[in-house]
């Protein structure tokens, strides 16, 4: 699931590392998912997708990577579960050896490319999933089938509602760089964050008037904090420069 992680992570990282004598510099890159697996709340129809392996997009990605490399990251974190660290270490090492053709995903197209340019030995898998309150389990796990249907109907209706708050994607008309700039624009991030406080956030049941806030706590806030904790475990030094590549959006 793609979540609005960009602003929260940048704030948290800046705050924690500010406790050291020198701040560890962090560059957050909120991205759309290049492979369009459509596992997120807001999905992209086939007619609106692009193939990032096309020559024109590959040239654009190469230019984007060069610009990101100017940050000179010493640590790169990616939206993959820590349990898959060995898998991505293997793929990255194969890529360095010329035995792996990059896939469509932004982890490959941006993460692997930048890491190679910086001569890094690994990319750090830091993804995590939120933990819901037990009081929601019967509905979310389907034990309460009627409650589950009511909530899921509301949830997907909310997806249609929030679309109006998002600027339309521009990767197909203006290119990948323009899309990344739009997604990382502070005003768009604020607007995006606001969508977590409407729709599902307001959902209530007869037994729980705070069902919506409880759900969003696990879906979004808890996940953000767990990802941040995984980043902390890297034990970055004040001299390190961290590039964070995560999905940005709902």
Phi, psi and omega in degrees: 000137182267124184235162180280085186259342193302304185291315183298316179298317182296321179293315182296314182296317180298319182293313184292314183285348176292344179287342178275170183297324178234136179290139171281125182284138182229133173244117178261132177242104174276128187231154164282160181277112187302331185272354177050054178284346177057046177264002185264173179297311178267121185251157180249120180295154181307320183293341182256000182276163174235162175253105186292351178277352175297148185306315183296325179282327177297320178296320180293319179297320178301320178292319178299316180298319178299320180293317179295323182297339178295339175290339179057058180294143174256346178223133175237127177247143185230159183276069176223147182295141178305332179296342181261013183302315181298321179298313183284332172298317181295314180298318181295318179295323176295321178297316179297329181273002180076022183248009181222124176273127183302136175277187185281339187297150180296335176299315177288304190295323180253307184301306182297319182296313181295316180302319179295317179299325181271000181058040179276151182272340184203163168243139188266123177277119187232007184297152176208163179241146184291160178247120181277159173293144181299331182297341180267348190302317185299325179281309185292327181271357175087004177296322171264088188296322180292315178297321179297315180296317180299316181292315183294324175299317179294317182301313182282335172293322176299322179301319179291326181293316187284344181304328182294341182271350182264134172294143181298147179297148183239007183298331182278330183262327185240350177106170184292317181300316180298322179294317180294321177298316180297317182293331182261007176292128183307322181292321178292325177295317178299316180297318180297317178299325181296334181292342177283350183251012174231182176059245184305327181302331183267003183292137179228154171235171179297330183264347184211100180288347180250027179304314181300305177300322178297319180294313182296328178303315180281319184296321188241300187294312182298320179296316178303314183292324178292319176297317179299322178297321177297324177293321178301324184295345178291338180059054179294146176271159178303336181275351180286160177230116189258127172257122181252118179246109183220158175294137179242122180137185184263000000 
